[in-house]
Each structure stands twice: as structure tokens, then as C-alpha cells.
Amino acid sequence: MYKVLLADDEMLDLEGMKQFIPWSELGLEVVGAVSNGFAACEVIEHRPVDILVTDINMPNMSGLELARKAIEKKPDIRIVFVSGYQDFHYVKQALSMKACSYVLKPVDDDELIASLQTIRQELEIEGKRKEAEEHYHSMIPMAKNELLIRLLEGDLHGEESESLTRLAAAHGLFSLQGPLRVAVIEMDDLDWKNRSTPEEAGQFDQWLQAMNKVLQECGMQHTCKLSKRRLAIIMQGDRVNECIFTLYDAVNSKLAVSVTIGLGEPVEEISLLPESYRQALEALDGKMFIGRGHLIKYEEVRRTPEMKDARTLDIRLDALFKAMSNYELVKIHDEIDNLFQSVSTLRSKFTIYNLAIYIVFKLEDYLSTLDEDLSKLLGFELSNLDIVLKFEMMDDIRSWLVRKAFEISETLRQRENSQCSRLIREIMSTMQEQMHENITLKDIAHKFSFSPNYLGHLFKEEVGKTFSEMLVQLRMEKASELLRNSTLKIYEVADQVGYRYIPYFSRQFKETYGMTPMEFRKRE
């Protein structure tokens, strides 16, 4: 409801307005009824007031003076004057103060009600306008972020090119002059698998705020968020190194995290920024071999021959994992040997440590696709990978990895040969294909000609979870994928993973990920 303040030194008139005007029916609430201007100023000072209804002729402080003071404090306040004087002098002054209405005494209730209704409608229109304006302004940072990403990716074309060009001009992008270069900053201390948790999201938000503050101090306004871990900056002029070191100092003093920065080469025109951006990303890829917490310039990465071999790392890892799945022991040994040879000439023990840890975590990602738990296969938690740092020689680390790869490959082979495992895999496949349906253990048991009780026991023994628990896990994983990579509405996502009752889906999702589906989508 809109708030109304009444001010009149004649108590009968004041009480009459309080009692005989249907305030609640008008969508209004009287927050004060006072007999002088000083008391009215006190109310305006401490309470929200949208409409002031005041007598013009009051002792000590007139209604006109009260109105001036009210407008000074609250420029959007609406004024209704009431007076027993028909002197044009008062009317003229009231109109000069943009009074919404001027009602003569004795007050006609219908006339005052009509004035109040008109004011309420104006307030509603104004409120909608402000809401739309606030929404527009809230969208500006998002629009600029998207614009900068498209600029860096060289995607300012197509049907939207004209509007995007206008938006770029509005943000002053075309006024940028060389030398220009792109830096990509990555927060190091996040979970390797990049799982979205409230703690990590909060940590990134703090980091992002600190970064933006420092960037503004450096006069760098063109920043965009690339992901939960990465930020891109368009840098201009010759102060790049100064600002980079300022960023390091800010992060080290305010947050217990480190950052790695990839820096592209300078370009002279804004149209060439995509090339500098590509170089910055390529430089950042060198983090795995140069180490965390460094400023990595593309010039340094480009002139390092070994880095070219390093860029084929994922291809070699795929070959290694395939050999492990096929129990090809000789090829496993050769692929690991090739991986270490590609970085051995860098002569950096930290590079070797990074490579070994990277192989382990990529192996974890690969095994997760096979529903295997690397921690169980290795016999220790991945958080204890500091064991790698205890090796003094590269050959020791390589031998350790070969031995573990042999053991895992042997386990995978044994499980592959297990008839029970094949049955479980077929069941899991069926669950994934039919998760949008109201699938039950009884349905699965019937399909595979087992009793529900026996199949449920067998499933729990092999998987470590009940059928229902695994079904929920598969549904939540699929839901998170759809929320992250599609434009489906929340209820459409719920329907595709087998939930017809949206509140239950939201509750189940929050229990799994610690946030609602809408909150999850906004964080991505």
C-alpha cells in the first residue's frame, strides 16, 4: 500500500479525513496524522511517505513551507493541499510547487477520494516505469558481458550485427586504441572437477568482486566473466604489467587463492582482439606445465618447442585410457613414457609433478564415465596426491604411474569379464534411457527375468547404492546437464528426468546440489 501523511491544525478536519476516507479500499495507508508542520517533518524523516495531504494555512509552519521541506527530502512525494481560503495567491503558489491537487474546505469526501485515486494511479504507473528501468539497468552488465565474449570470439556478425554494433559503441569499445591485448585470469584453487557448490560459488564471487575493484582502480572497464573460474580483460596502453602485479597483490592480500594469467600479444585494432584472446587462452594452457600462480605470456609459450607437444596432451591421454580399457600393458607403458618425454626437456620438477597430477585427475574423469571410482581403485583419496611430491626423480613418478595404470587396467579387465557387471551395465543403460518414465525396480526385474528382491540385493552389492538412490543420482546428473546446456524451462527439465511434481523435483535437486534448479542455472 502507498503511505499517506495527514497534516491539519484543525482537529475535527484531521479526524474527519482519518475516519471517513476509505483508505484501505483506495490501496492507501495512513502512517501519520499530525496537527503541525514540525511533527509532519518528523514523520517524513523517519517513515516512508508517498502522499502528503496538508492544510495550507497552519501556524508556525505553513502547508506551503511543509511541502517545500517534504519535496527537498523526498522529491517524488505527491502533495494534496486543502484550505478554506480561495485566495488565488495560495492556488498560484500550490500550482508552482506541482501540487497534485487543491481541495477547498469544507472538504468534499468524493472530491478528495477522486484526487487520491488519480494520485495512486500515477504512482502505480511511475512504479512500473521505475521497475522497468531498474530491470533494464540490471541487464546492462549481462548484455555487456555477452557483447565482450562475442567480440573476443569474433562473433559480432549475423542478423544481430547492427544492434550489437550500436551496443559496442554505447560501451565505448570502438574508442579503444592500440596497443590492445587480452588477458585471461583463472582462479587456481577450485575443485579439479569444477563441481558447483555454494562454497565455491561464494569464493568465486568474492574473488570476482576483488578483481573488479582492482581493475576499476587501474582504469580497466572492459571485463567479462567466461566461466566460474575465468575472467577475460581487454587491456589498453602500456600499464599492463603494473596492473597485473596490482591484481596479484590484491588477490594475495584479500583472498587465500592464487591465480594464473594468460596474456595474448598486443594488437593495434579492435578487430584483431580475437587473435590476442586466442593467444591468451593458449598461454593459459601452459599452466599445467609451467605451474600455477604465474603470468604466462604467449610470447614465452610460443617459443617453447615442448609446448607444441604439450598441446597434444589430451590426444595422448585418450590413447592411454583406451589402452587401459583394452588391457594393453605394453601400450600403457609406451603412452606414459611418451607423455613424460614431451615435457622432460623443460627441466622443471614442478612441470613433472603437474603432469602426473593432471594425468590422475583426467583418469578420474574418464573412469567416472565407466561408473568407476578412482579413489577406491587407487586405495587412497585424491586429496592425498601429495604422495607424488615425495618422489625425487622423474623416473620414480613415471614408474609409480605405470604401476597404478597396470593395476587399474587389471581391475577393469576383471570387472569386464564379470557377467554380473555386464548385467549391471545393461540395467544402468536402461535406467538412463527410461529415466523420464515412472520406472521402478519391479519393471527392471521383470525385463531381466529376476525377482525384485534378488535384483535389488545384487544391484546394491555391485553398485554400492540402492536402485532408487542410483536412479535419483542419474536423474539429478541429467537435470544438471540440461540446466547447464539447454534453454529448457525448469518444468520441462523436470519432465525429461521423470518428475511430474515440480516442488518435489526442486527439493530433490536442492538436497543433491545444495541449491534450487533456478539458483543452479543462474550460477552457470
NUKEPA-253882 format. One record per residue (C-alpha): residue number from 1; residue in three letters; chain; x, y, z. Coordinates in steps of 0.1 Angstrom, whole numbers. Layout:
<NUM; ALA; A; <X; Y; Z>>
...
# end
This chain:
<1; MET; A; <0; 0; 0>>
<2; TYR; A; <11; 36; -6>>
<3; LYS; A; <17; 56; 26>>
<4; VAL; A; <-2; 88; 34>>
<5; LEU; A; <6; 115; 59>>
<6; LEU; A; <-21; 139; 70>>
<7; ALA; A; <-13; 174; 84>>
<8; ASP; A; <-40; 198; 96>>
<9; ASP; A; <-42; 221; 127>>
<10; GLU; A; <-80; 218; 128>>
<11; MET; A; <-85; 185; 148>>
<12; LEU; A; <-121; 180; 135>>
<13; ASP; A; <-110; 181; 99>>
<14; LEU; A; <-80; 159; 107>>
<15; GLU; A; <-102; 133; 124>>
<16; GLY; A; <-127; 135; 96>>
<17; MET; A; <-102; 127; 70>>
<18; LYS; A; <-89; 98; 90>>
<19; GLN; A; <-123; 83; 97>>
<20; PHE; A; <-144; 90; 66>>
<21; ILE; A; <-120; 83; 37>>
<22; PRO; A; <-119; 46; 28>>
<23; TRP; A; <-81; 44; 28>>
<24; SER; A; <-77; 6; 26>>
<25; GLU; A; <-102; 4; -3>>
<26; LEU; A; <-81; 30; -21>>
<27; GLY; A; <-50; 10; -16>>
<28; LEU; A; <-36; 36; 8>>
<29; GLU; A; <-24; 35; 44>>
<30; VAL; A; <-23; 65; 68>>
<31; VAL; A; <11; 64; 86>>
<32; GLY; A; <6; 96; 105>>
<33; ALA; A; <-20; 123; 113>>
<34; VAL; A; <-4; 154; 128>>
<35; SER; A; <-15; 189; 137>>
<36; ASN; A; <16; 210; 127>>
<37; GLY; A; <43; 211; 102>>
<38; PHE; A; <72; 203; 125>>
<39; ALA; A; <55; 170; 135>>
<40; ALA; A; <49; 162; 99>>
<41; CYS; A; <86; 168; 91>>
<42; GLU; A; <95; 143; 119>>
<43; VAL; A; <73; 117; 103>>
<44; ILE; A; <87; 123; 68>>
<45; GLU; A; <122; 120; 83>>
<46; HIS; A; <117; 86; 98>>
<47; ARG; A; <89; 69; 78>>
<48; PRO; A; <81; 62; 42>>
<49; VAL; A; <56; 87; 29>>
<50; ASP; A; <42; 87; -7>>
<51; ILE; A; <14; 112; -4>>
<52; LEU; A; <12; 143; 19>>
<53; VAL; A; <-23; 158; 25>>
<54; THR; A; <-18; 191; 42>>
<55; ASP; A; <-37; 222; 51>>
<56; ILE; A; <-21; 253; 36>>
<57; ASN; A; <-28; 277; 65>>
<58; MET; A; <-12; 262; 96>>
<59; PRO; A; <5; 282; 124>>
<60; ASN; A; <43; 284; 128>>
<61; MET; A; <49; 264; 96>>
<62; SER; A; <25; 267; 67>>
<63; GLY; A; <15; 239; 45>>
<64; LEU; A; <34; 255; 16>>
<65; GLU; A; <66; 256; 37>>
<66; LEU; A; <60; 220; 48>>
<67; ALA; A; <56; 209; 12>>
<68; ARG; A; <89; 226; 2>>
<69; LYS; A; <107; 207; 30>>
<70; ALA; A; <90; 174; 21>>
<71; ILE; A; <100; 178; -16>>
<72; GLU; A; <136; 185; -6>>
<73; LYS; A; <137; 152; 14>>
<74; LYS; A; <116; 132; -10>>
<75; PRO; A; <114; 146; -45>>
<76; ASP; A; <89; 120; -56>>
<77; ILE; A; <63; 128; -29>>
<78; ARG; A; <28; 137; -40>>
<79; ILE; A; <12; 168; -24>>
<80; VAL; A; <-25; 175; -19>>
<81; PHE; A; <-34; 209; -4>>
<82; VAL; A; <-66; 215; 15>>
<83; SER; A; <-76; 250; 25>>
<84; GLY; A; <-106; 271; 35>>
<85; TYR; A; <-91; 301; 16>>
<86; GLN; A; <-100; 306; -20>>
<87; ASP; A; <-73; 333; -24>>
<88; PHE; A; <-57; 329; -58>>
<89; HIS; A; <-24; 336; -42>>
<90; TYR; A; <-24; 303; -24>>
<91; VAL; A; <-36; 284; -55>>
<92; LYS; A; <-8; 300; -76>>
<93; GLN; A; <19; 290; -51>>
<94; ALA; A; <4; 255; -48>>
<95; LEU; A; <5; 251; -86>>
<96; SER; A; <41; 264; -87>>
<97; MET; A; <51; 236; -64>>
<98; LYS; A; <35; 210; -87>>
<99; ALA; A; <7; 201; -63>>
<100; CYS; A; <-12; 171; -74>>
<101; SER; A; <-45; 185; -62>>
<102; TYR; A; <-60; 215; -44>>
<103; VAL; A; <-92; 208; -24>>
<104; LEU; A; <-112; 235; -7>>
<105; LYS; A; <-127; 233; 27>>
<106; PRO; A; <-151; 221; 38>>
<107; VAL; A; <-136; 190; 22>>
<108; ASP; A; <-159; 171; -1>>
<109; ASP; A; <-150; 134; 6>>
<110; ASP; A; <-158; 124; -30>>
<111; GLU; A; <-135; 152; -44>>
<112; LEU; A; <-106; 141; -21>>
<113; ILE; A; <-112; 104; -29>>
<114; ALA; A; <-111; 112; -67>>
<115; SER; A; <-78; 131; -62>>
<116; LEU; A; <-63; 103; -42>>
<117; GLN; A; <-74; 77; -68>>
<118; THR; A; <-57; 97; -95>>
<119; ILE; A; <-25; 100; -75>>
<120; ARG; A; <-25; 63; -67>>
<121; GLN; A; <-28; 55; -105>>
<122; GLU; A; <1; 79; -112>>
<123; LEU; A; <22; 62; -85>>
<124; GLU; A; <14; 28; -100>>
<125; ILE; A; <24; 39; -135>>
<126; GLU; A; <56; 55; -121>>
<127; GLY; A; <64; 24; -101>>
<128; LYS; A; <61; 2; -132>>
<129; ARG; A; <83; 26; -151>>
<130; LYS; A; <110; 25; -124>>
<131; GLU; A; <107; -12; -122>>
<132; ALA; A; <112; -15; -160>>
<133; GLU; A; <141; 10; -158>>
<134; GLU; A; <158; -10; -129>>
<135; HIS; A; <153; -42; -149>>
<136; TYR; A; <169; -26; -179>>
<137; HIS; A; <199; -13; -159>>
<138; SER; A; <203; -47; -142>>
<139; MET; A; <205; -63; -177>>
<140; ILE; A; <232; -39; -189>>
<141; PRO; A; <261; -58; -172>>
<142; MET; A; <249; -91; -186>>
<143; ALA; A; <245; -76; -221>>
<144; LYS; A; <280; -61; -219>>
<145; ASN; A; <294; -94; -207>>
<146; GLU; A; <278; -112; -236>>
<147; LEU; A; <289; -85; -260>>
<148; LEU; A; <326; -87; -249>>
<149; ILE; A; <326; -125; -252>>
<150; ARG; A; <313; -123; -287>>
<151; LEU; A; <338; -95; -295>>
<152; LEU; A; <367; -117; -283>>
<153; GLU; A; <354; -147; -301>>
<154; GLY; A; <350; -127; -334>>
<155; ASP; A; <312; -132; -334>>
<156; LEU; A; <299; -97; -340>>
<157; HIS; A; <281; -105; -372>>
<158; GLY; A; <249; -120; -385>>
<159; GLU; A; <213; -107; -381>>
<160; GLU; A; <221; -90; -348>>
<161; SER; A; <252; -72; -361>>
<162; GLU; A; <236; -38; -363>>
<163; SER; A; <222; -39; -328>>
<164; LEU; A; <255; -53; -315>>
<165; THR; A; <275; -26; -332>>
<166; ARG; A; <253; 1; -315>>
<167; LEU; A; <257; -16; -282>>
<168; ALA; A; <295; -18; -286>>
<169; ALA; A; <296; 19; -295>>
<170; ALA; A; <275; 27; -264>>
<171; HIS; A; <300; 10; -242>>
<172; GLY; A; <329; 29; -258>>
<173; LEU; A; <345; -2; -273>>
<174; PHE; A; <352; 15; -307>>
<175; SER; A; <371; 43; -290>>
<176; LEU; A; <397; 18; -278>>
<177; GLN; A; <431; 24; -294>>
<178; GLY; A; <461; 2; -296>>
<179; PRO; A; <481; -13; -283>>
<180; LEU; A; <454; -37; -270>>
<181; ARG; A; <459; -71; -256>>
<182; VAL; A; <437; -97; -239>>
<183; ALA; A; <444; -113; -205>>
<184; VAL; A; <426; -144; -192>>
<185; ILE; A; <427; -148; -155>>
<186; GLU; A; <419; -182; -139>>
<187; MET; A; <413; -188; -102>>
<188; ASP; A; <435; -218; -93>>
<189; ASP; A; <422; -231; -60>>
<190; LEU; A; <389; -247; -71>>
<191; ASP; A; <380; -283; -72>>
<192; TRP; A; <396; -301; -102>>
<193; LYS; A; <363; -314; -114>>
<194; ASN; A; <347; -280; -112>>
<195; ARG; A; <317; -291; -93>>
<196; SER; A; <293; -263; -84>>
<197; THR; A; <289; -260; -46>>
<198; PRO; A; <277; -229; -26>>
<199; GLU; A; <312; -226; -10>>
<200; GLU; A; <330; -225; -43>>
<201; ALA; A; <304; -201; -58>>
<202; GLY; A; <308; -178; -28>>
<203; GLN; A; <346; -180; -31>>
<204; PHE; A; <344; -170; -68>>
<205; ASP; A; <320; -142; -61>>
<206; GLN; A; <345; -127; -35>>
<207; TRP; A; <373; -132; -59>>
<208; LEU; A; <354; -115; -87>>
<209; GLN; A; <345; -85; -66>>
<210; ALA; A; <381; -80; -55>>
<211; MET; A; <392; -83; -91>>
<212; ASN; A; <367; -58; -104>>
<213; LYS; A; <376; -33; -77>>
<214; VAL; A; <413; -35; -87>>
<215; LEU; A; <405; -34; -124>>
<216; GLN; A; <385; -2; -119>>
<217; GLU; A; <414; 13; -99>>
<218; CYS; A; <436; 6; -129>>
<219; GLY; A; <411; 22; -153>>
<220; MET; A; <401; -11; -170>>
<221; GLN; A; <364; -12; -176>>
<222; HIS; A; <362; -39; -202>>
<223; THR; A; <360; -72; -183>>
<224; CYS; A; <338; -103; -189>>
<225; LYS; A; <332; -135; -170>>
<226; LEU; A; <340; -165; -191>>
<227; SER; A; <331; -192; -166>>
<228; LYS; A; <331; -200; -129>>
<229; ARG; A; <369; -199; -129>>
<230; ARG; A; <378; -175; -157>>
<231; LEU; A; <377; -138; -163>>
<232; ALA; A; <388; -120; -195>>
<233; ILE; A; <401; -85; -197>>
<234; ILE; A; <408; -61; -226>>
<235; MET; A; <439; -42; -216>>
<236; GLN; A; <449; -9; -232>>
<237; GLY; A; <481; 10; -232>>
<238; ASP; A; <515; 4; -216>>
<239; ARG; A; <504; -2; -180>>
<240; VAL; A; <497; -39; -184>>
<241; ASN; A; <525; -52; -162>>
<242; GLU; A; <517; -26; -135>>
<243; CYS; A; <480; -37; -134>>
<244; ILE; A; <489; -74; -134>>
<245; PHE; A; <511; -70; -104>>
<246; THR; A; <484; -50; -87>>
<247; LEU; A; <460; -78; -93>>
<248; TYR; A; <484; -103; -77>>
<249; ASP; A; <488; -81; -46>>
<250; ALA; A; <450; -77; -42>>
<251; VAL; A; <444; -114; -45>>
<252; ASN; A; <472; -123; -21>>
<253; SER; A; <461; -98; 5>>
<254; LYS; A; <423; -103; 3>>
<255; LEU; A; <417; -139; -7>>
<256; ALA; A; <435; -172; 1>>
<257; VAL; A; <437; -182; -35>>
<258; SER; A; <462; -180; -64>>
<259; VAL; A; <456; -170; -100>>
<260; THR; A; <472; -178; -132>>
<261; ILE; A; <471; -153; -160>>
<262; GLY; A; <475; -160; -197>>
<263; LEU; A; <484; -129; -217>>
<264; GLY; A; <480; -125; -255>>
<265; GLU; A; <502; -104; -277>>
<266; PRO; A; <494; -67; -284>>
<267; VAL; A; <473; -58; -314>>
<268; GLU; A; <467; -23; -328>>
<269; GLU; A; <430; -27; -339>>
<270; ILE; A; <399; -38; -320>>
<271; SER; A; <391; -62; -349>>
<272; LEU; A; <422; -81; -341>>
<273; LEU; A; <413; -88; -305>>
<274; PRO; A; <401; -123; -312>>
<275; GLU; A; <437; -133; -321>>
<276; SER; A; <450; -118; -288>>
<277; TYR; A; <422; -137; -270>>
<278; ARG; A; <431; -170; -286>>
<279; GLN; A; <467; -164; -277>>
<280; ALA; A; <458; -156; -241>>
<281; LEU; A; <439; -189; -238>>
<282; GLU; A; <468; -208; -254>>
<283; ALA; A; <491; -192; -229>>
<284; LEU; A; <469; -202; -201>>
<285; ASP; A; <470; -238; -213>>
<286; GLY; A; <507; -237; -204>>
<287; LYS; A; <497; -235; -167>>
<288; MET; A; <498; -273; -165>>
<289; PHE; A; <534; -273; -175>>
<290; ILE; A; <548; -240; -162>>
<291; GLY; A; <528; -242; -129>>
<292; ARG; A; <501; -223; -111>>
<293; GLY; A; <503; -187; -99>>
<294; HIS; A; <522; -174; -129>>
<295; LEU; A; <518; -147; -155>>
<296; ILE; A; <523; -167; -187>>
<297; LYS; A; <528; -146; -219>>
<298; TYR; A; <520; -160; -253>>
<299; GLU; A; <555; -150; -264>>
<300; GLU; A; <570; -174; -239>>
<301; VAL; A; <547; -203; -247>>
<302; ARG; A; <551; -198; -285>>
<303; ARG; A; <589; -200; -284>>
<304; THR; A; <589; -231; -263>>
<305; PRO; A; <591; -261; -287>>
<306; GLU; A; <580; -286; -260>>
<307; MET; A; <547; -267; -255>>
<308; LYS; A; <536; -277; -290>>
<309; ASP; A; <539; -313; -279>>
<310; ALA; A; <521; -305; -247>>
<311; ARG; A; <491; -293; -267>>
<312; THR; A; <486; -328; -279>>
<313; LEU; A; <483; -340; -243>>
<314; ASP; A; <446; -348; -244>>
<315; ILE; A; <450; -369; -275>>
<316; ARG; A; <478; -389; -258>>
<317; LEU; A; <457; -393; -227>>
<318; ASP; A; <428; -407; -248>>
<319; ALA; A; <452; -432; -262>>
<320; LEU; A; <464; -442; -227>>
<321; PHE; A; <429; -446; -214>>
<322; LYS; A; <419; -467; -243>>
<323; ALA; A; <449; -489; -238>>
<324; MET; A; <440; -493; -201>>
<325; SER; A; <404; -503; -211>>
<326; ASN; A; <417; -529; -235>>
<327; TYR; A; <444; -542; -211>>
<328; GLU; A; <472; -534; -235>>
<329; LEU; A; <501; -533; -210>>
<330; VAL; A; <529; -525; -234>>
<331; LYS; A; <509; -497; -249>>
<332; ILE; A; <501; -483; -215>>
<333; HIS; A; <538; -482; -207>>
<334; ASP; A; <547; -466; -240>>
<335; GLU; A; <520; -439; -238>>
<336; ILE; A; <530; -429; -202>>
<337; ASP; A; <566; -428; -214>>
<338; ASN; A; <557; -406; -243>>
<339; LEU; A; <538; -382; -221>>
<340; PHE; A; <568; -377; -198>>
<341; GLN; A; <593; -373; -227>>
<342; SER; A; <572; -344; -241>>
<343; VAL; A; <580; -323; -210>>
<344; SER; A; <613; -337; -198>>
<345; THR; A; <634; -311; -216>>
<346; LEU; A; <617; -283; -197>>
<347; ARG; A; <639; -292; -168>>
<348; SER; A; <613; -283; -142>>
<349; LYS; A; <604; -307; -115>>
<350; PHE; A; <571; -288; -109>>
<351; THR; A; <562; -294; -145>>
<352; ILE; A; <566; -332; -140>>
<353; TYR; A; <546; -330; -108>>
<354; ASN; A; <518; -311; -126>>
<355; LEU; A; <518; -336; -154>>
<356; ALA; A; <515; -366; -131>>
<357; ILE; A; <486; -350; -111>>
<358; TYR; A; <469; -339; -143>>
<359; ILE; A; <470; -375; -156>>
<360; VAL; A; <455; -387; -124>>
<361; PHE; A; <426; -363; -124>>
<362; LYS; A; <419; -368; -161>>
<363; LEU; A; <419; -405; -154>>
<364; GLU; A; <393; -399; -127>>
<365; ASP; A; <371; -381; -152>>
<366; TYR; A; <374; -409; -176>>
<367; LEU; A; <367; -436; -151>>
<368; SER; A; <336; -418; -139>>
<369; THR; A; <321; -423; -173>>
<370; LEU; A; <325; -461; -167>>
<371; ASP; A; <309; -457; -132>>
<372; GLU; A; <342; -465; -116>>
<373; ASP; A; <357; -447; -85>>
<374; LEU; A; <394; -439; -89>>
<375; SER; A; <399; -433; -52>>
<376; LYS; A; <388; -469; -45>>
<377; LEU; A; <409; -483; -73>>
<378; LEU; A; <440; -464; -61>>
<379; GLY; A; <433; -472; -25>>
<380; PHE; A; <436; -436; -12>>
<381; GLU; A; <417; -403; -15>>
<382; LEU; A; <427; -379; -43>>
<383; SER; A; <432; -352; -17>>
<384; ASN; A; <463; -372; -7>>
<385; LEU; A; <481; -368; -40>>
<386; ASP; A; <509; -350; -23>>
<387; ILE; A; <525; -385; -24>>
<388; VAL; A; <537; -375; -59>>
<389; LEU; A; <557; -346; -44>>
<390; LYS; A; <577; -371; -23>>
<391; PHE; A; <594; -386; -54>>
<392; GLU; A; <627; -371; -62>>
<393; MET; A; <632; -385; -97>>
<394; MET; A; <611; -382; -128>>
<395; ASP; A; <616; -420; -134>>
<396; ASP; A; <601; -427; -99>>
<397; ILE; A; <570; -407; -107>>
<398; ARG; A; <567; -424; -141>>
<399; SER; A; <572; -459; -127>>
<400; TRP; A; <545; -452; -100>>
<401; LEU; A; <520; -441; -126>>
<402; VAL; A; <528; -471; -148>>
<403; ARG; A; <523; -495; -119>>
<404; LYS; A; <490; -479; -109>>
<405; ALA; A; <478; -479; -145>>
<406; PHE; A; <486; -516; -147>>
<407; GLU; A; <466; -523; -115>>
<408; ILE; A; <436; -503; -127>>
<409; SER; A; <437; -519; -161>>
<410; GLU; A; <437; -553; -145>>
<411; THR; A; <407; -544; -123>>
<412; LEU; A; <388; -531; -153>>
<413; ARG; A; <395; -563; -171>>
<414; GLN; A; <383; -585; -143>>
<415; ARG; A; <351; -564; -140>>
<416; GLU; A; <346; -565; -177>>
<417; ASN; A; <347; -603; -176>>
<418; SER; A; <322; -604; -148>>
<419; GLN; A; <288; -615; -160>>
<420; CYS; A; <272; -596; -131>>
<421; SER; A; <289; -564; -142>>
<422; ARG; A; <276; -567; -177>>
<423; LEU; A; <241; -571; -162>>
<424; ILE; A; <245; -540; -141>>
<425; ARG; A; <257; -520; -170>>
<426; GLU; A; <227; -531; -190>>
<427; ILE; A; <204; -521; -161>>
<428; MET; A; <222; -487; -159>>
<429; SER; A; <217; -482; -196>>
<430; THR; A; <180; -489; -193>>
<431; MET; A; <177; -466; -164>>
<432; GLN; A; <193; -438; -184>>
<433; GLU; A; <171; -444; -214>>
<434; GLN; A; <139; -446; -194>>
<435; MET; A; <145; -421; -166>>
<436; HIS; A; <118; -398; -180>>
<437; GLU; A; <93; -425; -172>>
<438; ASN; A; <79; -437; -139>>
<439; ILE; A; <105; -466; -139>>
<440; THR; A; <106; -489; -109>>
<441; LEU; A; <128; -518; -97>>
<442; LYS; A; <99; -541; -103>>
<443; ASP; A; <99; -530; -140>>
<444; ILE; A; <136; -536; -144>>
<445; ALA; A; <134; -570; -126>>
<446; HIS; A; <106; -581; -150>>
<447; LYS; A; <126; -571; -180>>
<448; PHE; A; <156; -591; -170>>
<449; SER; A; <136; -620; -155>>
<450; PHE; A; <147; -616; -119>>
<451; SER; A; <127; -612; -87>>
<452; PRO; A; <128; -576; -75>>
<453; ASN; A; <142; -585; -41>>
<454; TYR; A; <171; -605; -55>>
<455; LEU; A; <179; -579; -82>>
<456; GLY; A; <178; -552; -56>>
<457; HIS; A; <203; -570; -34>>
<458; LEU; A; <225; -578; -64>>
<459; PHE; A; <224; -542; -76>>
<460; LYS; A; <233; -528; -41>>
<461; GLU; A; <262; -553; -39>>
<462; GLU; A; <277; -543; -72>>
<463; VAL; A; <270; -506; -73>>
<464; GLY; A; <271; -497; -36>>
<465; LYS; A; <238; -479; -38>>
<466; THR; A; <202; -490; -39>>
<467; PHE; A; <183; -489; -72>>
<468; SER; A; <163; -458; -60>>
<469; GLU; A; <194; -440; -49>>
<470; MET; A; <211; -446; -82>>
<471; LEU; A; <180; -436; -102>>
<472; VAL; A; <179; -403; -83>>
<473; GLN; A; <216; -397; -90>>
<474; LEU; A; <212; -403; -127>>
<475; ARG; A; <182; -380; -128>>
<476; MET; A; <200; -353; -110>>
<477; GLU; A; <231; -356; -132>>
<478; LYS; A; <209; -354; -163>>
<479; ALA; A; <189; -325; -148>>
<480; SER; A; <221; -305; -141>>
<481; GLU; A; <233; -312; -176>>
<482; LEU; A; <201; -299; -191>>
<483; LEU; A; <200; -268; -169>>
<484; ARG; A; <236; -260; -178>>
<485; ASN; A; <235; -267; -216>>
<486; SER; A; <199; -261; -227>>
<487; THR; A; <172; -234; -228>>
<488; LEU; A; <145; -257; -214>>
<489; LYS; A; <123; -243; -187>>
<490; ILE; A; <125; -258; -152>>
<491; TYR; A; <93; -278; -155>>
<492; GLU; A; <105; -291; -189>>
<493; VAL; A; <137; -303; -174>>
<494; ALA; A; <118; -319; -145>>
<495; ASP; A; <96; -337; -170>>
<496; GLN; A; <125; -350; -190>>
<497; VAL; A; <140; -367; -160>>
<498; GLY; A; <108; -382; -147>>
<499; TYR; A; <94; -357; -122>>
<500; ARG; A; <58; -345; -127>>
<501; TYR; A; <56; -326; -94>>
<502; ILE; A; <78; -296; -96>>
<503; PRO; A; <82; -289; -59>>
<504; TYR; A; <94; -325; -53>>
<505; PHE; A; <119; -321; -81>>
<506; SER; A; <132; -288; -67>>
<507; ARG; A; <135; -304; -32>>
<508; GLN; A; <154; -334; -46>>
<509; PHE; A; <177; -312; -66>>
<510; LYS; A; <185; -289; -37>>
<511; GLU; A; <193; -320; -15>>
<512; THR; A; <217; -331; -42>>
<513; TYR; A; <234; -299; -51>>
<514; GLY; A; <227; -276; -22>>
<515; MET; A; <207; -251; -43>>
<516; THR; A; <174; -249; -63>>
<517; PRO; A; <174; -256; -101>>
<518; MET; A; <169; -218; -107>>
<519; GLU; A; <199; -209; -85>>
<520; PHE; A; <220; -236; -102>>
<521; ARG; A; <212; -222; -137>>
<522; LYS; A; <220; -187; -126>>
<523; ARG; A; <254; -197; -113>>
<524; GLU; A; <264; -214; -146>>
# end
